[in-house]
Amino acid sequence: MVYIAFAFSALLVILAGNRLAGYGDTLAAHTSLGQGLVGGILIAGVTSLPEFSSSISAALIGAPDIAFGNVYGSNVFNLMILAIVDIVQGRGGLLQNVRESHILTAMFGILLTSFSILSIWIAPYGILEFTIGWVSSYSVVLMGLYIFAVIIMMRYEGKTRTQLDEETVEEEKATDLPGKTLKHAITGFAAMAVIIVIAGIMLSVIAEKIALQTGLGQTFIGTLLVAAATSLPELVAAIASIRIGAYDMAVGNVLGSNVFNIMILVVTDVAYTGGSVYHAVSMQHMITAVAGIILSSIAVIGLFYRSKRTIFTLGWDSLAIMLGYLVMMYILFVTAT
């Protein structure tokens, strides 16, 4: 029965994710947000809520390591999605087909991740840390950085969109779904978002049950199962965006989710009432977090250099991300055993 529930939840995510991408494309065409912001903030926020739910639940039961592992693990898997999407789109390197504005989102992801692992590193020494109740000052700074990132990304997107020539704007509007009004797009987007959130949370809960029932709950494979389940919404939304030609929305969703996920650490600190959460988590999370920074850096290089060189129709940057992900999985497997 649990496997049927898992398959049903996955099917709901797939169906709703396809529709979410279409409605998001319409929102981008009819508003000043653009595909980058729709993917990087709206869709990213929706698809990241399963990670949000899983991390909060873990913090409430006094297991902050699961919460942090979920966030960092999902971020690394999200970057792997870029390589998967590159395979799906099959027309040369993915990152050469999107706007350079995604560099800003990726760099904010690197900044937030770097600060979070620095907090874990220096927390035992009590450097520049005080608590508000039980919430660490590191979380306050991290939340401030997230708000700053969102404001800057919105301002930058607005500024760059005014510089687009009419032809480019018309091309973006051409991807709009026929017969869809802005009101219909907003309503549909909200409805699909609710379905994805509910089904995504069900996926993460059921994946944990399957991992425990099969005896994999405390193993490396069990961790991968839960991480993949919570990242399925991002994968589905990214692939659906590619299929309608919304490349910027696909990349924005992946990189924006990584920014949003780090903010989940702040809420985890609030939910964990045993004191500063940075004192309670393992240093081993720094391996996954640093891997996320490395893979994000590869994406930044790909976005900046925009090489047309491909290997088996796959962009060199996507191939590097894929290989880096596999190496990180091996390192985690060795260090966890």
N, C-alpha and C positions, 0 to 999 in steps of 0.2 A: 504493500500500500504506500509506503514511504517513497518508493521509487516512482510510482505513478504520480504522486503529488509533486515530486521533483521535476518530472518531465512536463507536467501540466504547467507548473510555474515558469519553467524555461520557455515553453511555447507562448505563454502570455507575454513574457519579456520580448521575445522575438517579434511577435505580431505588433505589440504596442510600440516597440522601438522603431520599427519600420514606419509606422504612422507618425511617431514623434518627429522623426527626421523630416518628413514631408511638411508637417505643420511648422516646424522650425524654419524651414526654407522659405515658407510663405511669410512668416514673421520678419525674416531678414530682408525680404524683398519689399515689404510694405512699411517698414519702419527704418529709423536711422541706425539701428543696432548693427546690422550687417551679419554675415555668416560667422565671422570670428567671435563676436560677442555672444551671439545666440548659442553657439557651440561651447564657448569658453566659460560662460556664466550660467545661462538658463539650463541648457541640456546637461552641462557638467554638474550643476547642483542637483538635478533630478537623478541622474545616473549614479551619483555618489551617495545617495541616501541609504542604500543597503549597507555600505561600509559604516556610515554614521550610526545606524541602528545597531549593528554588530559590535562596534567599539563601545558604545554607551552601555549596552547590555553587559559586556565584559567588565567594564569599570564598576558597574553597580554590584557585581558579584565578587568584587575584589580581585579581578584578574587583569590588571593593566597591561601586562606583557602581551596578552592576546589582542588587546585593543591597539597597541602600538605596532605589533606584528602585522595586524590586519591592514593598517594604514600604509605602512612602508611596503608591505608585500603587494598591495593593490596598486600602489604607484609604479612599482617596477613592472608589474604585469600590464598596466596601462600603456607603458612605453613599448612593450612588446606588441601591443595592438597596432602601433604604427607600422611595424614590419608585416603583420598579418594583413592589414588594409592595403599595404603596398602590393602584396601578392594578389589580392582580390582585384585591385584596379588595373593591374597588368599593363600599364602603358608607360613604362619607364619609371624613374624615381618619383615617389609620391611628393616629397618635400619641395621639389622644384616647381610643382604645380600650385603651390599655395603662397599666400602673401607673407612678406618678411615680418609683419606685425606679430606673428606667433613667437618670434624670438623673445619679445617682451614677456609673454606669458610663461615661456619656458624658463627665463631667467628669474622670474619671481618664484617659480617652483623651486629652483635651485637655492635661492635666498632663504625661503621659508624652511626648506628641508635642512639646510646648513645650520640655521639658527636652532632648530629643534634638536639636532644631534649635539650641537655645542652645549645646549642646556643639559642634556643627559650626561655629557662628559664632565661638566664643571659643577653639577648639582651636589655631588658628595663633598665638595670643598666649601659649599655655601657661598660661592663667589657671586656678589651682586644679586643675591636672592633674598626676598622676604615673602611672607605669605599674607594674603588677605583672606582671613578665615583659614581655610586649608588650601586655597588656590595660590599657586606659585606666581611670582612676579614675572617669571619667564613666559607664562601663558598670557599674561596681560600684554607683554611686548609682542608676542606672536600674533595675538588677535589684532593688535594695532597694525602690524605689518600686513596682515591679510586685508584689512579695510583699506589701507594705503594702496595695496596692489590692485584691488578692484577699482578704486577711483582712478588711478593712473591708466589702467587698461581701458576704461570707458572713455576717458579724455583722449587717449591716443587713438582709439578707434574712431571717435568722432572727428578728430583732426585729419586723420588719413583718408576718411571717406569723403571729406569735402575736396580732397585733392584728386579724386578719381575722375577720369574723363568720362563724358557721357556714354561712350561706347562700352566701357567697362561696366558702368552702372546698368545699362540696358542688358548686358550679357547676364549679370547677376539676377536681374528681374525675370529674365527669360526662363530661369529654372523654377519659377513660381508655379504651383499646381493650378491647372485651369479651373476656373469657376470657384476658387476659394477666396473668400473675403477675409479681411483682417479680423473681424469679429469671429468668424467661423474658425479661423486659425488659432485664435486665443483660446476659444472654448475647447477645440479639439486637442490643443497642446496640453491644457490643464487636465483634461480627461485621461489622455494617454500617460501623463506624468503620474497621476494617481495610481493607474494600473501598474506601471513600472515599479513604483515605490513599494506597493503592496506585494507584488509578485517577487520583486527583488529581495525584500526582507524574508519572504517565505523561502526563497532559494537558499539564503545564507543559513537560516535556521535548520532547514531540512538537510543541507549539506553537512552541518555539524552533527546531526543525528546519524546520518549515514556513516560518517567517519567514526563515530563512537561505536555503532552497531557492528561495524566490520573490523573493529580493533585498530583502526588507523588514526583515531582521534588525537593521540599524542605523538604521531609520527610526522616525518617530513612530508609524506604523501598526503596525509590528512590535512595538513596546513595548506598544501597546494590546492586541494579540492575546495576548501572554503574560500580561498583567495580567488580562484577561478569563478566560483559561483557569484561572489559579490561584484566581480568585474564584468560579468556577462552583459549587463545593461550598457556599459561603455562600448563593448565590442559590437553589440548589435546595432547601437545607434551610429557608430562610426561606419560600419559596413553599409548601413541603409543610406547614410549621407553620401557615401562614395557612389552608390548606384544611381542617385539622382544628380550627380555631378557637383554636389556641394562639398568640395574638397576642404575648403576653409573651415566649414562647420565640423567636419570629421576630426581634423587636427586640433581645432579649438576645443572640442569636447574632451579629447585625451589629455591635452596639456592643462586645460582648465580644471579638469577633475583632480589632477595632481596638486594644484594650488588649493582647491577646496578641501581635499583630504587632509592636508596638514592642519587646517583649521579645526578638524575633528579632534586633534590632540588637545586643543584648548578645552573643548566640551568634555573630553575624557577626564581632564584634570578636575573639572567642576564636579563630575559625577563620582569620581573617586574620592571618598571622604577620609581616606587614611593618611592625609597629608599631601605634600607635594608629590605628584605622580612621577616626576623626573628622578626622585630618589628610589622609587619602587620598581623601576623597569630595568631589564638586563642591558648591559653594554653590547650584547650581541646584535641588538637592533641596528647598531651603527653600521654593520656590514651591509644590511639591506638598504639602509638609507644612503650610504655612500655609493652603492651600486646604482641607486636611482639618480644620484647626482651625475655619475659618469655617463649613464645612458641619456640623461637629459642634455648633457654637454655635447654628446654626439649628435643629437637632434638639432641643437643650436648651430653646430658647425654645418650640418646639412642644409639648414634653412638659410644660412649666410652664404655658403659657398655655392650652393645650387648647381651641383655637378650633374651633367647629363649622362655620365658614365653609369652603366648598369651591368649587373652580373646575373645572367639568367633572367632577364627582364626586371630584376630587383635592384633598387637603388643601393649604392654602396653603403649609404648611411643606415638604411633599413637592415642590410645584412650585418653591419657592425653591431647594431642594437640587438639583433637576434643572437649573434654569437656572444655578446656581452651578457645577455640574459641567461644563456645556457651555462656560461662560466660561473655566474653568480649562483645559480641553482646548485651547481656542483660544490662550490665553496660552502654554501649553507648546509648541504647534505653532509659534507665531511665534518664540519664544525658542530653539527647537531647530533652526531653519532658518537 
